[in-house]
Amino acid sequence: MRVIANPYRGSDQQIDVPDAIPFPSADLQAPVALLARCPSAATTPLRRADALADVAELNVKDERGRMGLGSFKALGAAYVIACDAEAGLAAGRTYVTASAGNHGLSVATGAQVFGASAVIYIAQSVPESFAERLRATGAQVRREGAIYEDSMAAALKAANDNGWQLLSDSSWDGYFEAPHKLMEGYLALMAEVFDQLDPAPTHVFLQAGVGGLAGACAAAVRAEWGDGPVITVVEPEAAPALIASVEAGQSVVTEGPVSNMGRLDCKEPSLIALKGLARDADWFCTLSEDEAAGAMQGLADAGLATSPSGGAGLVAVMRAQGAFGLTATSRVLCILSEGPA
């Protein structure tokens, strides 16, 4: 595990991103109100797993059953499409994106519900089981490239060539309105946490790929609980997009092998997430492939079966060994973001 303190936390200096890039939304009410109208919506549980680490409390927000889609991503793209539907824009539209699996399921499901179509680009590294789930939800699936960034480039080209609506869970200069709203959808899970957890945690661990979940949750934590909780962002060692960008002072594209933390295997950060996390996070850390994979049986034994991606935040707590200011009196919040691969 590699750990760095965030040099921007508590500083007047901001990381170097284009001025037009917004901070993540902290507006809980918009996604909560829309989610309340969804027949498949239900609050996901907050579980205790104190035995996994030497802390007073280890609280786990369990997103494995979210809306029948198996991950927190159900709250993102489908929320954007639902907002489009309210504006009369979704029916008949084709949404295109790249995905490592879960984001694509949210796009496909939202499109199916609101009378739209979905085209999902996936890299060669994405398991065929995810491709089959996407097809079963009515999406057209296209494989392109060895890594996520290759499939994202193909999705962007397809959007431009065909006049389709790009719906990425990442953001970059010139493309931020849709991902900003998508990240806002994730706030619904934090609204539930605020009702479920009292007192506030002393520490929050958030796993990150492009950083959408981490950026949204960190913004919500600061808006609700202020500066008290220590926020740590957890990435794969093979895809350290956020930690490398924070160290460089600007967004950078990283290189590395394919990670077994597949849904976190993103080599370039979302600019919205990067801007927000540079403001809100206290620590950034990376996990090796062995560290992540080696903890999966222990999580399963504790009733928290997940993938190396879904359990990365928990793994960081389990491996902390005194880092991040954790002590035997700490109260920790993690998100179990998906079920087993």
Wavefront OBJ file of the C-alpha trace (Angstrom):
o trace
v 0.000 0.000 0.000
v 1.281 3.432 -0.978
v -0.071 6.451 0.920
v 0.221 10.210 0.365
v -1.299 13.173 2.177
v -3.332 15.505 -0.036
v -1.300 18.730 -0.396
v -4.393 20.701 -1.437
v -6.500 19.864 1.616
v -7.002 22.999 3.704
v -5.059 25.081 1.198
v -6.243 28.096 -0.777
v -4.591 26.579 -3.842
v -6.677 24.500 -6.273
v -5.453 21.761 -8.549
v -4.960 22.857 -12.154
v -8.136 21.983 -14.083
v -10.024 24.157 -16.613
v -12.074 26.925 -15.003
v -15.315 25.610 -16.507
v -15.064 22.309 -14.612
v -17.499 22.418 -11.662
v -17.084 20.960 -8.210
v -19.236 17.879 -7.530
v -22.832 18.568 -6.544
v -23.864 18.184 -2.906
v -27.609 18.580 -3.637
v -29.136 15.491 -2.014
v -32.748 16.481 -2.550
v -32.884 16.209 -6.345
v -31.842 12.534 -6.614
v -33.755 11.562 -3.469
v -36.981 13.058 -4.836
v -36.621 11.306 -8.187
v -35.612 7.999 -6.608
v -38.714 8.067 -4.417
v -40.826 7.752 -7.576
v -38.996 4.626 -8.787
v -40.903 1.360 -8.100
v -37.654 -0.624 -7.716
v -36.061 1.826 -5.289
v -35.308 0.704 -1.738
v -32.836 1.764 0.905
v -29.705 -0.384 1.006
v -28.469 -1.587 4.407
v -25.692 -0.224 6.579
v -23.879 -3.208 8.081
v -21.390 -3.519 10.937
v -18.121 -5.395 10.369
v -16.090 -4.391 13.425
v -14.163 -7.670 13.549
v -12.392 -6.939 10.254
v -10.170 -4.161 11.625
v -8.812 -2.825 14.896
v -11.303 0.038 15.149
v -14.297 0.766 17.359
v -16.804 0.667 14.486
v -16.579 -0.420 10.871
v -19.794 0.581 9.095
v -20.345 -0.751 5.585
v -22.910 0.758 3.194
v -23.905 -2.326 1.205
v -24.747 -1.423 -2.406
v -24.798 -4.993 -3.718
v -28.593 -5.052 -3.951
v -29.164 -1.547 -5.299
v -32.299 -1.614 -7.494
v -31.585 -5.163 -8.616
v -28.522 -4.095 -10.617
v -25.885 -5.151 -8.113
v -24.001 -1.893 -7.580
v -24.181 1.808 -6.728
v -23.954 2.579 -10.444
v -27.724 2.040 -10.650
v -28.049 5.539 -9.175
v -25.961 7.293 -11.834
v -26.686 6.994 -15.549
v -30.296 5.906 -15.003
v -30.787 9.100 -12.991
v -29.518 11.192 -15.915
v -31.854 9.403 -18.330
v -34.772 9.833 -15.909
v -34.049 13.577 -15.799
v -33.953 13.606 -19.611
v -37.296 11.787 -19.655
v -38.841 14.440 -17.402
v -37.688 17.021 -19.936
v -39.173 14.994 -22.806
v -35.761 14.148 -24.280
v -35.190 10.439 -23.611
v -37.736 8.577 -25.758
v -36.220 7.502 -29.067
v -32.744 8.720 -28.171
v -29.671 6.481 -28.397
v -27.290 6.696 -25.446
v -23.740 5.498 -25.976
v -20.996 4.971 -23.430
v -17.969 2.944 -22.455
v -18.114 0.767 -19.384
v -16.346 -1.881 -17.374
v -19.790 -3.315 -16.615
v -21.828 -1.574 -13.924
v -22.120 1.869 -15.503
v -23.229 0.198 -18.718
v -25.973 -1.656 -16.849
v -27.284 1.636 -15.513
v -27.297 3.175 -18.994
v -28.964 0.109 -20.500
v -31.611 -0.089 -17.790
v -32.410 3.608 -17.929
v -32.691 3.453 -21.697
v -34.972 0.417 -21.537
v -37.285 1.995 -18.947
v -37.645 5.331 -20.720
v -38.014 4.204 -24.322
v -34.453 4.880 -25.475
v -31.696 2.697 -26.908
v -28.246 1.938 -25.499
v -24.933 1.111 -27.183
v -22.210 0.063 -24.750
v -18.527 -0.188 -25.677
v -16.423 -2.506 -23.513
v -12.743 -3.382 -23.581
v -11.406 -6.876 -24.223
v -10.611 -7.193 -20.519
v -14.277 -6.956 -19.453
v -15.691 -10.413 -18.602
v -18.177 -11.870 -21.066
v -20.603 -12.340 -18.175
v -20.993 -8.556 -17.989
v -21.512 -8.376 -21.746
v -24.292 -10.957 -21.437
v -25.983 -8.970 -18.667
v -25.847 -5.845 -20.809
v -27.421 -7.639 -23.767
v -30.126 -9.084 -21.518
v -31.059 -5.516 -20.588
v -31.538 -4.610 -24.242
v -28.221 -2.941 -24.963
v -26.098 -3.380 -28.060
v -22.588 -4.351 -26.911
v -19.411 -3.626 -28.867
v -15.908 -4.639 -27.809
v -13.138 -2.172 -28.567
v -9.539 -2.040 -27.394
v -7.518 -3.554 -24.600
v -8.409 -1.092 -21.830
v -11.242 1.188 -20.735
v -9.695 4.267 -22.352
v -9.764 2.528 -25.757
v -13.449 1.731 -25.445
v -14.145 5.292 -24.272
v -12.471 6.694 -27.384
v -14.615 4.392 -29.528
v -17.803 5.490 -27.737
v -16.948 9.154 -28.258
v -16.304 8.569 -31.955
v -19.588 6.684 -32.314
v -21.469 9.522 -30.609
v -19.966 12.063 -32.995
v -20.424 9.905 -36.098
v -24.035 8.944 -35.409
v -25.468 11.864 -33.494
v -25.944 9.704 -30.386
v -26.008 11.040 -26.847
v -22.752 10.323 -25.028
v -23.338 9.391 -21.393
v -19.957 8.849 -19.755
v -19.314 8.526 -16.042
v -16.101 10.478 -16.550
v -15.629 14.168 -17.405
v -13.090 16.189 -19.346
v -12.640 19.682 -20.741
v -15.750 20.420 -22.805
v -17.756 17.482 -21.422
v -19.044 17.834 -17.881
v -22.804 18.530 -17.737
v -23.971 14.900 -18.030
v -21.302 13.420 -15.702
v -21.967 16.184 -13.180
v -25.635 15.166 -13.033
v -24.650 11.487 -13.028
v -22.471 12.025 -9.956
v -25.384 13.847 -8.332
v -27.375 10.620 -8.612
v -24.846 8.855 -6.370
v -25.737 11.264 -3.571
v -28.896 9.255 -2.909
v -26.831 6.586 -1.151
v -25.206 9.215 1.063
v -28.622 10.648 1.961
v -29.459 7.185 3.256
v -26.182 6.982 5.181
v -26.907 10.297 6.901
v -30.203 8.833 8.159
v -28.605 5.521 9.139
v -25.422 6.621 10.898
v -25.129 8.670 14.089
v -22.716 9.949 15.254
v -20.677 10.859 12.206
v -17.703 8.630 11.410
v -14.182 9.724 12.164
v -12.912 8.159 8.900
v -14.385 7.532 5.438
v -12.743 5.289 2.811
v -13.839 5.672 -0.829
v -12.573 3.528 -3.698
v -12.091 5.220 -7.053
v -11.783 4.469 -10.738
v -12.326 7.737 -12.613
v -13.455 9.045 -9.227
v -17.196 9.688 -9.668
v -18.383 7.838 -6.567
v -15.531 9.107 -4.409
v -15.961 12.701 -5.573
v -19.707 12.727 -4.985
v -19.539 11.050 -1.582
v -16.677 13.235 -0.371
v -18.595 16.394 -1.329
v -21.643 15.105 0.557
v -19.548 14.232 3.615
v -18.097 17.744 3.770
v -21.525 19.361 3.288
v -23.174 17.218 6.000
v -20.382 16.490 8.490
v -17.881 19.253 7.816
v -14.144 18.872 8.256
v -14.321 16.219 10.973
v -14.173 12.925 9.034
v -10.814 11.953 7.562
v -11.451 10.987 3.921
v -9.175 8.498 2.140
v -9.379 7.698 -1.587
v -8.325 4.164 -2.602
v -7.093 3.190 -6.092
v -5.388 0.219 -7.741
v -1.615 0.389 -7.898
v -2.010 -0.422 -11.607
v -4.286 2.590 -12.208
v -3.282 5.435 -9.868
v -5.006 8.182 -11.867
v -6.057 10.380 -8.956
v -3.019 9.994 -6.738
v -0.685 10.649 -9.677
v -2.687 13.698 -10.744
v -2.672 15.163 -7.236
v 1.082 14.674 -7.069
v 1.527 16.287 -10.508
v -0.807 19.195 -9.754
v -2.866 18.488 -12.858
v -4.690 15.652 -14.587
v -2.327 13.012 -15.939
v -2.789 9.787 -17.859
v -1.172 6.885 -16.052
v 0.101 3.581 -17.368
v 0.024 0.122 -15.913
v -1.079 -3.470 -16.429
v -4.688 -4.601 -16.400
v -5.853 -4.657 -12.773
v -7.942 -7.327 -11.075
v -9.814 -4.350 -9.606
v -11.431 -4.115 -13.022
v -14.129 -1.517 -12.351
v -11.432 0.716 -10.825
v -8.955 0.132 -13.659
v -9.111 3.642 -15.131
v -5.892 5.346 -16.139
v -7.228 8.915 -16.380
v -9.375 10.736 -13.794
v -12.680 12.522 -14.210
v -11.893 16.227 -13.953
v -14.960 16.922 -11.795
v -13.900 14.214 -9.372
v -10.273 15.359 -9.393
v -11.251 18.946 -8.615
v -13.565 17.876 -5.815
v -11.250 15.334 -4.226
v -8.300 17.724 -4.288
v -10.487 19.974 -2.132
v -12.166 17.339 0.066
v -9.912 14.277 0.533
v -7.237 14.018 3.209
v -5.334 10.968 1.940
v -4.840 9.008 -1.280
v -3.587 5.438 -1.343
v -3.072 2.571 -3.757
v -3.530 -1.177 -3.304
v -1.483 -3.880 -4.977
v -3.208 -6.692 -6.829
v -2.192 -9.158 -4.120
v -3.460 -6.942 -1.315
v -6.884 -6.659 -2.909
v -7.255 -10.270 -3.995
v -5.926 -11.618 -0.713
v -8.695 -9.969 1.318
v -11.648 -11.340 -0.656
v -12.066 -14.579 1.294
v -12.038 -12.725 4.596
v -14.755 -10.383 3.347
v -16.819 -13.311 2.098
v -16.456 -15.048 5.459
v -17.785 -11.882 7.105
v -20.894 -11.943 4.884
v -19.553 -9.207 2.612
v -18.744 -11.159 -0.553
v -17.624 -8.745 -3.235
v -15.040 -8.178 -5.958
v -11.600 -6.604 -5.500
v -13.163 -3.426 -6.925
v -16.169 -3.430 -4.645
v -14.184 -4.087 -1.492
v -11.153 -1.861 -2.108
v -12.096 0.670 0.548
v -12.535 -2.078 3.119
v -9.217 -3.635 2.136
v -7.454 -0.321 2.776
v -8.906 -0.233 6.300
v -7.868 -3.825 6.917
v -4.315 -3.099 5.676
v -3.939 0.327 7.283
v -1.612 -0.673 10.174
v -1.934 2.700 11.877
v -2.028 4.841 8.725
v -4.650 7.561 8.142
v -4.806 8.309 11.872
v -6.826 5.167 12.557
v -6.926 4.028 16.191
v -8.887 1.585 18.303
v -11.452 4.350 18.926
v -12.038 5.217 15.254
v -15.497 4.966 13.681
v -15.113 4.091 10.001
v -17.483 4.250 7.022
v -16.836 2.240 3.835
v -18.939 1.528 0.758
v -19.289 -2.013 -0.519
v -19.927 -0.894 -4.051
v -20.764 -4.141 -5.868
v -21.270 -7.860 -5.492
v -18.808 -10.599 -6.480
v -17.542 -10.458 -10.057
l 1 2 3 4 5 6 7 8 9 10 11 12 13 14 15 16 17 18 19 20 21 22 23 24 25 26 27 28 29 30 31 32 33 34 35 36 37 38 39 40 41 42 43 44 45 46 47 48 49 50 51 52 53 54 55 56 57 58 59 60 61 62 63 64 65 66 67 68 69 70 71 72 73 74 75 76 77 78 79 80 81 82 83 84 85 86 87 88 89 90 91 92 93 94 95 96 97 98 99 100 101 102 103 104 105 106 107 108 109 110 111 112 113 114 115 116 117 118 119 120 121 122 123 124 125 126 127 128 129 130 131 132 133 134 135 136 137 138 139 140 141 142 143 144 145 146 147 148 149 150 151 152 153 154 155 156 157 158 159 160 161 162 163 164 165 166 167 168 169 170 171 172 173 174 175 176 177 178 179 180 181 182 183 184 185 186 187 188 189 190 191 192 193 194 195 196 197 198 199 200 201 202 203 204 205 206 207 208 209 210 211 212 213 214 215 216 217 218 219 220 221 222 223 224 225 226 227 228 229 230 231 232 233 234 235 236 237 238 239 240 241 242 243 244 245 246 247 248 249 250 251 252 253 254 255 256 257 258 259 260 261 262 263 264 265 266 267 268 269 270 271 272 273 274 275 276 277 278 279 280 281 282 283 284 285 286 287 288 289 290 291 292 293 294 295 296 297 298 299 300 301 302 303 304 305 306 307 308 309 310 311 312 313 314 315 316 317 318 319 320 321 322 323 324 325 326 327 328 329 330 331 332 333 334 335 336 337 338 339 340 341
